[in-house]
Amino acid sequence: MTSPSILVVEDDPPLRTLLARNLRQFGYAVRTAVSGAEMWVALKAGPVDLIVLDIMLPGTNGIDLLRTLRQQSEVPVIFISARGSETDRIIGLELGADDYLVKPFSTRELVARIGAVLRRHAKDGSSGEPRNAGAVTFDGWTLSQQSRELRSPDGALVDLTTAEFDLLTVFVQNSRRAIGRERLIEMSRDRIGDSSDRSIDVMVSRLRRKLSREGADAPIATIRGVGYMLSSEVMPA
């Protein structure tokens, strides 16, 4: 079985070396880059399963790199940064980061976060089930747990980050039921990472944008004083 490949983008030499060595000890295949320019070169050389991306980089910073990356790829990204305010984490989530880890952190914590993100992205094709196994429809949209895909009513594939997909799954599994923000955090904590009321609001806002169609609002309603609710009926696909 091929080891998952990790690209570490970090400009601090001692930390970059330490991360690469420790991740290899945990069985990962690791490549490194010191800047955004080197990151693009590494990605052109071959795909990776996950990127550990420092925010404060020389030249183009991690925020701008992720913004560009999300225009062409949904490869999982874990931000690492010495800046740990809620605002910083929210910006990372808004851009589509899968997790955000504040420096200094332990190797075991990073490995745990990487493992959690990779599990969310894993697609188990060994069961022999059809591609749409476990798929459901709501308001014309089709959500497939097997392939971890969301398709629009006209069949177009919609790009979702893992956090967005997992949050939408929570709504689908509890359709037409109001869910408070704290409950959403509790139900999604293992998959979203560091969560707060504000980060849930950000992800709901992103889901609404992606679920909106011309002439039709997204089927996620705000329940004043409670939280949110998927207002559509969910049916097997």
C-alpha positions, 0 to 999 in steps of 0.5 A: 500500500502506497504511503500518503504523500505530504507536501510541507511548505515552510520557510523556517529550515529547522522546523521544516526539517523537523516536520519532514523527519517526524512525518516520515517516521510516522510512515508518510512520504514527505516532500518540502518547499520553502516558498509558494514558487517551490510549492507550485513546482512540487505540485507539478512534479506529482500530486500529493495527498495533503499540504501542510502550509505555513501562512507567513512565507516569503513572497506570496503568503499562504493565504494567497497561495490557498486562494489560488490553489482552490481555483484548481484543486481541492487537495486537503490543506492544513494551515500552520501559523503562529497567529492563532486568533479566531479571526485568523482561523475563520479566514482560513476556513473561508478560503477552504482550509481543512484545518488550522494548527497554531504554532508551537504544536506537537508532532503527535497533534499534527499527525492526528490532524493529518490522519483525520483530514485524510480519513475525511477525504478517503474514498473507499472503492473496495466494497463493490457498491455502485458509485451512487451507493448511499446517495440522497437527493434534496431540492434537486441536489444529489449528495453521495457519501460513497464518492463524497460528491455533491451534484447540482440539479443539472448534474454538475459537480460542485466543489466542496471542502471536506469541512463543507461536505461533512457539515452538509452531511449533518444537515442532510442526516437531520433534515427539517430539524433545527440544529443549534450552533453548539450542537453543530459544533458537537456533531462536527467537531471531529471533522472540522477541527477547531470550531466556534459559533462564528466558524459554523456561521462562515461554513453555512454561508459558504454552503448557501452560496454553493447551493444557491441557484438562479431564482432559488435560495439555498435550502438552509434556513436560519432559525432565529434564536436556535441555529440552522435547518435544512428545509428540504425533504431528503430522499434516497437517490 
